[in-house]
Amino acid sequence: MATSLLEIPTNVLHRKHNHLAFFSNGASARSSVPISHERRSRFFPIVSMTATPVQTFLEKSAPSPQNTGLPIMVNACTGKMGKAVINAAEAAGLHVVPVSFGCEEESGKTFQVCGKEFLVDGPSDRESVLLTVLDKYPNLIVVDYTVPTAVNGNAELYCKVGVPFVMGTTGGDRDLLYKTVEDSKIYAVISPQMGKQVVAFLAAMEIMAEQFPGAFSGYSLQVLESHQASKADASGTAKAVISCFNKLGVSFNMDQIQLIRDPKEQLEMVGVPEEHLLGHAFHMYHLTSPDDTVSFEFQHNVCGRSIYAEGTVDAVIFLAKQIETKDHKRIYNMIDVLRQGNMR
C-alpha cells in the first residue's frame, strides 16, 4: 500500500528513486575509461593518514569561476540520474566536486561525465575518501542516486562521517533509514519522488482524498502506466494516486494497473516519443460513473530525468538553508521543499 506524502510525522519523512550503487573494490591503477553501465557493491571502510590520490585530484580540480557555489558530491555519477543531477547542479551554479562513489569495476578510475573529469572510488576506501572531501569542503552536501540495496549502508556512512545528504534512491529498510538519521542528528532530505510538480499533484490528491472521502463512490477506474522496459514493477507514484482514489470511494486493486513495457506499444498506443523510450514515466487515470454518463481523466507524462534532477537541486539548496539557520527539524521530504515556496 502506498504511503501518504502528507501523513508523515514532522520528524520522519519519505522515500523514492533509483539507479547505480556505489561500491568498488581495491585500489586499482587510475585510468580513463568510457562510461560504463549500472552496477552495485558494498563497503569495507579504511582510513589512511597519508596523502591520497583523492587529495591530489581535488587539488588539481579547483572549482571554475562559474561554479564557486555550494559544493555537492554526486554518488553514482556515471548513472543516468547522476549525470542528470550533475548537469542541473552545474547550470544552477553549484560546485560538483570531481569525486564520486561507484561500482567495483569503476574503482580507482576517472570518467568524463558532463564534460568534467570524475575520480570514482569504491568500498575499500570510501570512508577515507568522504572524510577527505568533507575536510576540503566543510559545507558539503551529498546526493545519492544509487541502488536500493545500498541505501542503508550509504546512509550509515554519511551519518558516521557527519555529512548532510539528499537521498533520492528508493528501497532499503526505510524505518532503519529514518532511525539512522534521527540518531545521528544529521540533516537530510529523503523523498520517494523528486519531481516537484509530481509531488505537488500527489499532495493535491491527498488533500482531496482527506477532505472529500467517498466523493467518487461507485465510479470505476482504469489505470495505465508506461515506463522504460527495464522497470519491472508498478510505479510507486501510480500506487500513491490509486490509494487516494480508494479513499475517495473507488474500488481498485493495485494488480489491476495496466503496465506498458513493450516499446512498440509505447510508441503506437501510449505516444511516448521514440527518443524517450529508455527514460519516461507516463500515467493515465480514467474514472467513469456507474451509468457511464460522466468521466474524469487525470494524466501526467514525464520524458527524461530533468524534472527529478531539478527537484534534487532545489532539495540541496533547501537543505543548505535549513543547516545555515540551524533548524530544529533534521529530516525533510519534497513536501517541505515545496512549502518553502522559493524554488527556481
Residue pairs with C-beta under 8 A, 6 or more apart in sequence:
1 239
1 243
2 236
2 239
2 240
2 242
2 243
3 14
3 15
3 192
3 240
4 206
4 240
4 243
5 14
5 192
5 193
5 199
5 202
5 203
5 206
5 240
5 333
5 334
5 335
6 203
6 206
6 207
6 210
6 335
7 206
8 14
8 333
8 335
10 329
11 182
11 329
11 330
11 331
12 178
12 182
12 331
13 178
13 190
13 191
13 331
13 332
13 333
13 335
13 336
14 174
14 190
14 191
14 192
14 333
14 334
15 170
15 171
15 174
15 190
15 191
15 192
15 236
16 168
16 169
16 170
16 191
16 192
16 193
16 194
16 236
17 81
17 145
17 168
17 169
17 170
17 192
17 193
17 194
17 308
18 81
18 145
18 147
18 148
18 168
18 169
18 170
19 38
19 76
19 79
19 80
19 81
19 82
19 145
19 146
19 147
19 169
20 38
20 39
20 40
20 76
20 78
20 79
20 82
20 102
20 103
20 145
20 146
20 147
21 38
21 39
21 40
21 41
21 76
21 103
21 146
21 147
21 149
21 150
22 41
22 75
22 76
22 100
22 101
22 102
22 103
22 122
22 126
22 146
22 150
22 154
23 39
23 40
23 41
23 42
23 43
23 101
23 102
23 103
23 104
23 122
23 123
23 150
24 41
24 101
24 102
24 103
24 104
24 105
24 106
24 107
24 108
24 120
24 121
24 122
24 123
24 124
24 126
25 41
25 104
25 107
25 122
25 123
25 124
26 107
26 108
26 122
26 124
27 107
27 108
27 124
27 125
28 107
28 108
28 109
29 108
30 53
30 108
30 109
30 110
30 119
31 108
31 109
31 110
32 109
32 110
32 111
32 112
32 117
33 109
33 110
33 111
34 111
35 78
35 111
35 112
35 113
36 78
36 103
36 105
36 106
38 76
38 79
38 103
38 147
39 102
39 103
39 104
39 105
39 106
40 103
40 147
40 149
40 150
41 103
41 104
41 122
41 123
41 150
42 123
42 150
42 153
43 122
43 123
43 124
43 126
43 127
43 153
43 157
44 123
44 124
45 125
45 126
45 127
45 128
45 157
46 124
46 125
46 127
46 128
47 127
47 128
47 131
48 125
48 128
52 125
52 128
52 129
52 132
53 108
53 119
54 99
54 119
54 121
54 128
54 129
54 132
54 133
55 132
55 136
57 98
57 99
57 119
58 97
58 98
58 99
58 132
58 133
58 136
61 97
61 98
61 117
63 71
63 95
66 93
67 90
67 93
67 94
67 95
67 96
68 93
68 95
69 92
69 93
69 94
69 95
70 94
70 95
70 139
70 141
70 316
70 317
70 320
71 94
71 95
71 96
71 97
71 137
71 139
71 140
71 141
72 89
72 94
72 95
72 96
72 97
72 140
72 141
72 142
72 143
72 316
73 96
73 97
73 99
73 100
73 130
73 133
73 140
73 141
73 142
73 143
74 82
74 85
74 86
74 89
74 96
74 100
74 142
74 143
74 145
75 82
75 100
75 101
75 102
75 142
75 143
75 144
75 145
75 146
75 154
76 82
76 100
76 101
76 102
76 144
76 145
76 146
76 147
77 83
77 86
77 100
77 102
77 111
77 113
77 118
77 120
78 100
78 102
78 106
78 111
78 113
78 118
78 120
79 145
79 146
80 279
80 305
81 145
81 168
81 305
81 308
81 309
82 100
82 113
82 145
83 113
83 114
84 304
84 305
84 306
84 308
84 309
85 143
85 145
85 309
85 312
85 313
86 96
86 113
86 114
86 116
87 114
87 309
88 306
88 309
88 310
88 312
88 313
89 96
89 143
89 309
89 313
89 316
90 96
90 114
90 116
92 313
92 317
92 344
94 313
94 316
94 317
95 137
96 116
97 133
97 136
97 137
97 140
98 116
98 117
98 118
98 119
99 118
99 119
99 120
99 121
99 129
99 133
100 118
100 119
100 120
100 121
101 120
101 121
101 122
101 126
101 129
101 146
102 120
102 121
102 122
103 122
104 122
104 123
106 120
106 122
107 120
107 121
107 122
107 123
107 124
108 120
108 121
108 122
109 119
109 120
110 117
110 118
110 119
110 120
111 117
111 118
111 120
112 118
121 129
126 157
127 157
127 160
127 161
130 142
130 157
130 158
130 161
130 163
131 161
133 140
134 140
134 161
134 162
134 163
139 320
139 323
140 163
141 163
141 164
141 165
141 166
141 316
141 319
141 320
142 158
142 163
142 164
142 165
142 166
143 165
143 166
143 168
143 312
143 316
144 151
144 154
144 158
144 165
144 166
144 167
144 168
144 169
145 168
145 169
145 312
146 154
146 169
147 169
147 171
148 169
148 170
148 171
148 172
149 171
149 172
150 169
150 172
151 167
151 169
151 170
151 171
151 172
151 173
151 177
152 172
152 173
152 176
152 177
152 180
154 167
154 169
155 165
155 167
155 172
155 177
155 180
155 181
155 188
156 180
158 164
158 165
158 186
158 188
159 180
159 181
159 183
159 184
159 186
160 184
162 184
162 186
163 186
164 186
164 187
164 188
164 319
164 323
165 186
165 188
165 189
166 188
166 189
166 190
166 312
166 315
166 316
166 319
167 177
167 188
167 189
167 190
167 191
168 191
168 194
168 308
168 312
170 192
170 236
177 190
178 190
178 331
181 188
181 190
181 330
181 331
182 330
182 331
185 330
186 330
187 319
187 322
187 323
187 327
187 330
187 331
187 332
188 319
188 330
188 331
188 332
189 315
189 316
189 318
189 319
189 331
189 332
189 333
189 334
189 336
189 337
190 331
190 332
190 333
191 199
191 315
191 333
191 334
192 236
193 199
193 202
193 236
193 237
193 334
194 307
194 308
194 309
194 311
194 312
194 315
194 334
195 302
195 307
195 308
195 311
196 307
196 310
196 311
196 314
196 334
196 337
196 338
196 343
197 300
197 307
198 237
198 300
198 302
198 307
199 311
199 334
199 335
199 338
200 338
201 300
202 237
202 240
202 241
202 244
203 335
203 338
205 240
205 241
205 244
206 244
208 215
208 244
208 248
209 243
209 244
209 245
209 247
209 248
210 247
212 248
213 247
213 248
213 249
214 248
214 249
215 248
215 249
216 245
216 248
216 249
216 250
216 287
216 296
217 248
217 249
217 250
218 249
218 289
218 290
219 249
219 250
219 287
219 288
219 289
219 290
219 296
220 250
220 287
220 288
220 290
221 242
221 245
221 250
221 251
221 252
221 285
221 286
221 287
221 288
222 258
222 284
222 285
222 286
222 288
223 238
223 241
223 242
223 252
223 256
223 257
223 258
223 283
223 284
223 285
223 286
224 257
224 258
224 260
224 270
224 282
224 283
224 284
224 286
225 234
225 235
225 238
225 257
225 258
225 259
225 260
225 281
225 282
225 283
225 284
226 259
226 260
226 261
226 265
226 266
226 270
226 272
226 280
226 281
226 282
227 235
227 259
227 260
227 261
227 280
227 281
227 282
228 261
228 277
228 278
228 279
228 280
229 261
229 262
229 263
229 277
230 278
231 261
232 261
234 254
234 257
234 259
235 257
235 281
235 283
237 281
237 283
238 257
238 283
239 254
239 257
241 283
241 285
241 298
242 252
242 254
242 257
242 285
245 252
245 285
245 287
246 252
250 287
260 266
260 269
260 270
260 282
263 277
266 272
266 277
266 280
266 282
267 274
267 277
270 282
271 282
272 280
272 282
272 303
273 280
273 303
276 303
276 304
279 303
279 304
279 305
280 301
280 302
280 303
280 304
281 301
281 302
282 299
282 301
282 302
283 298
283 299
283 300
283 301
284 297
284 298
284 299
285 297
285 298
285 299
286 295
286 296
286 297
287 295
287 296
287 297
288 294
288 295
289 295
310 344
311 334
311 337
313 344
314 337
314 343
314 344
315 332
315 334
315 337
317 344
318 332
318 336
318 337
318 340
319 332
321 340
322 329
322 332
337 343
